Amino acid sequence: MAIRQHASKHRGSQMSNPNNKTNAQLVGVINQLKAQSRETGSAVWRDVAMRLSRSRKNWAQPNLSRVSRHAPEGATILVPGKLLGSGELTSNHTIAAYSVSTGAREKIEAAGGRIMTYGELMNENPSGKGVVILG
């Protein structure tokens, strides 16, 4: 006699550990952010690491129009997710994001801004002072 298996009524019971990331590059970035936070005592890097540890569908995806509205001119902006290209960038900003769309990259460079990785930003500003988290 075959045993019939029923699907669970609870969605979460069939899911694996949600904190276990399989993207090795992302795990490396998260670990680097946490290490920088421990070394400098800065909460900025720990906050971004925790945001990137969440599910990707909960990551921030701001457009350039939001950057223009909320960030002061010439600010260093950190996006814990993907920066999208809708809208216009009015002033030059230094922006660090996990990923940037091609349209956003073109508009930032046309406005005289700069795009960098999290590692480059941590080397330039280890304490995270003056960094605006957007998203």
C-alpha positions in Angstrom: 0.0 0.0 0.0 1.5 3.3 -1.0 1.5 6.2 1.4 0.1 9.3 -0.1 1.9 12.5 0.8 -0.2 15.7 1.2 1.1 19.1 0.5 1.4 21.2 3.6 -1.2 23.9 4.2 1.6 26.2 5.5 3.8 27.8 2.8 6.7 28.3 5.1 7.1 24.7 6.0 8.4 23.8 2.6 10.9 26.6 2.3 14.6 26.3 3.1 16.4 28.7 5.4 15.7 32.2 4.1 18.9 33.6 5.5 21.0 31.2 3.5 22.2 33.1 0.4 23.5 31.1 -2.5 25.1 33.9 -4.4 28.8 33.8 -3.4 29.5 37.4 -4.5 26.6 38.7 -2.5 27.7 36.7 0.6 31.1 38.2 0.2 29.8 41.8 0.0 27.6 41.2 3.1 30.5 39.8 5.1 32.8 42.7 4.0 30.1 45.2 5.1 29.8 43.4 8.5 33.5 43.3 9.0 33.8 47.0 8.2 31.1 47.8 10.7 32.9 45.8 13.5 36.2 47.5 12.7 35.0 51.1 12.7 31.9 50.8 14.9 29.8 52.4 12.2 26.2 51.4 12.1 25.9 52.4 8.4 27.7 49.3 7.1 25.8 47.0 9.4 22.4 48.5 8.3 23.2 48.0 4.6 24.5 44.4 5.3 21.2 43.6 7.1 19.1 45.1 4.2 21.1 43.0 1.7 20.6 39.9 3.8 16.8 40.1 3.3 15.0 38.6 0.4 15.9 40.2 -2.9 12.2 41.1 -3.6 12.4 43.3 -0.5 15.5 45.2 -1.6 15.3 48.9 -2.4 14.8 49.9 -6.1 14.8 53.7 -6.2 14.7 55.7 -9.4 17.0 58.6 -10.2 14.0 61.0 -9.6 14.0 59.9 -5.9 17.8 60.6 -5.7 17.2 64.1 -7.1 14.3 64.8 -4.7 15.8 63.5 -1.4 19.6 63.7 -1.6 21.5 67.0 -1.0 23.6 68.3 -3.8 27.0 66.6 -4.1 26.1 64.0 -1.5 27.4 60.4 -1.3 24.4 58.1 -1.7 24.3 54.4 -0.8 21.5 52.3 -2.3 21.0 48.9 -0.7 19.7 47.3 -3.9 19.4 48.3 -7.5 19.3 51.9 -8.8 16.8 52.4 -11.7 17.0 55.0 -14.4 13.5 56.7 -14.4 13.7 60.4 -14.0 16.6 62.9 -14.3 19.6 63.6 -12.1 20.0 67.3 -11.7 23.4 67.5 -9.8 26.5 65.4 -9.6 26.3 62.7 -6.9 28.6 59.9 -5.8 26.4 56.8 -5.8 27.2 53.3 -4.5 24.7 50.5 -5.2 24.7 46.7 -5.5 23.7 47.1 -9.1 22.7 50.0 -11.4 20.6 49.8 -14.6 22.2 50.8 -17.8 19.9 53.8 -18.2 20.7 55.1 -14.7 24.5 54.6 -15.4 24.3 56.7 -18.6 22.3 59.5 -16.9 24.6 59.6 -13.8 27.7 59.9 -16.0 26.1 62.5 -18.2 25.3 64.6 -15.1 28.9 64.4 -14.0 28.2 61.9 -11.2 30.2 58.9 -10.2 29.2 55.3 -9.6 31.2 53.1 -7.3 31.0 49.7 -5.5 30.5 49.2 -1.8 34.1 48.2 -1.4 35.4 51.4 -3.1 33.1 53.5 -0.9 34.4 51.7 2.3 38.0 52.4 1.2 37.3 56.1 0.6 35.1 56.6 3.7 35.7 53.8 6.3 33.6 55.5 9.0 30.6 56.1 6.7 30.3 59.7 7.8 28.1 61.8 5.5 26.7 58.8 3.6 23.0 59.0 2.8 21.2 55.6 2.6 18.4 55.8 0.1 15.8 53.1 -0.2 
